[in-house]
Amino acid sequence: MTTEEIGLVLVIDDSFTNLELLYSLLTEVGYDVLLAKQGRKGIDLAKTHPVDLILLDIIMPELDGFQTCNLLQTAPETHDIPIIFMTGISDNLEKAKGLGLGAVDYITKPFYKDEILARIKIHIKLRRLTRELIHEKQSLEQRVEERTAELSQILAELQKTQLQLVRGEKLSSIGQLVAGVAHEIKNPLGFIAGNIDIATEAVYHLIEYLELYRAKFPNSGEEIQRKGVEIDIEYLLQDLPKMLASMKVGTDRISNLSTSLGTFCRSDTSVKVLADIHEGLDSTLMILQHRLKATPNRREIKVVKNYGKIPRIRCYLGQLNQVFMNIIANAIDALEEGRENSILPPDVGPQITIYTKLSADGQQIRVQIADNGQGMTPEVQSQIFDYLFTTKAVGKGTGLGLSISLQIVKEAHNGNLICYSELGEGTVFEIQIPVGDPEAIAG
């Protein structure tokens, strides 16, 4: 017998003669053998020794073979050891009962040497092959698990790199676009704004001159009076200053928008600068002002600013402005998408509330952006920061905005971005940024 075929066989039989016979037969061909005259003793031996096969007599006192087999099969230490029943009764029902309990084979008494050795050999071989298969399966599962973990890590790193590239490219593109627009606006705007002031002064001089002329020469002649009626001179004298004042308001607004665009897209991507978070929020709101106005489908979105006393901090304000933009734009989208299923009372309109404050320990600036929309389900909330996840229709969302925002806050600023939402109760995003710089000053 080869080394691979040697095994440990446990024989459980109440007959001393059978034990002696089987011990002699099995040891003669090289098997190691354990003997037990009772079922209990056999179970204890099987639990404490690396048994490869059990030969089990059916008819025994105290525990018979069926009871012993059942206990062996239900014990975790012995349930996988193959059991061959030994019986002197050739009863098919009895055999079926034993096989149903988990036995693998039957040997009929009186014993035939060649039959016993052949059956023992094949079942020990099967047990070892099963063990090898289980070991290979476990090894394969472990390799698959390790490989899956490696691939997951590579995928996460790839997604992170993609987000960094998209973020950098997006900020760079927006910065270049806005800088170009702001530059193109600045020169003609300066010319118009400057000339409006001069034109306004000139118009007032002309009106003053005309009024003086009319006072000195009340009878200016029929032709001049007829022309005055034709052009409605009285209306022009009143309305022309108002038109110039309106133009002044418009140029001031364009100037403020240009300034906000410059603040929003600051080129501070390489070095942190001391900045006022409130300026970033205000510039973002200025740019999104057109989306806050009333539409045919909803009322105006009211913005409530509850700004606290917070310090200026060193940060990449241009990147944080992108975070503010993503979150506020998402809040507007949520309020627009939820208008048909609005749960708000009739007298309550859509609203976005922005809070800023210092944490209790003074170590963090916290910016909360809340909307009174429909809120989210727990399933959606658990995925909102996932790469490429979006609830918007095709063509309306990329699934990158919040992923990029989380990366900007966590990696570029060592902060955190948290979402609180409950269906029917609205949504709150909280941005937590460490104050960090001891030279930061209150603002």
Secondary structure, 3 states (H helix, E strand, C coil): CCHHHCCEEEEECCCHHHHHHHHHHHHHCCCEEEEECCHHHHHHHHHHCCCCEEEEECCCCCCCHHHHHHHHHHCCCCCCCCEEEEECCCCHHHHHHHHHHCCCEEEECCCCHHHHHHHHHHHHHHHHHHHHHHHHHHHHHHHHHHHHHHHHHHHHHHHHHHHHHHHHHHHHHHHHHHHHHHHHHHHHHHHHHHHHHHHHHHHHHHHHHHHHHHHHCCCCCHHHHHHHHHCCHHHHHHHHHHHHHHHHHHHHHHHHHHHHHHHHCCCCCCCCEEECHHHHHHHHHHHCHHHHCCECCECCCEEEEEECCCECEEECHHHHHHHHHHHHHHHHHHHHHCCCCCCCCCCCCCEEEEEEEECCCCCEEEEEEEECCCCCCHHHHCCCCCCCCCCCCCCCCCCCHHHHHHHHHHHHCCCEEEEEECCCCCEEEEEEEECCCCCCCEC
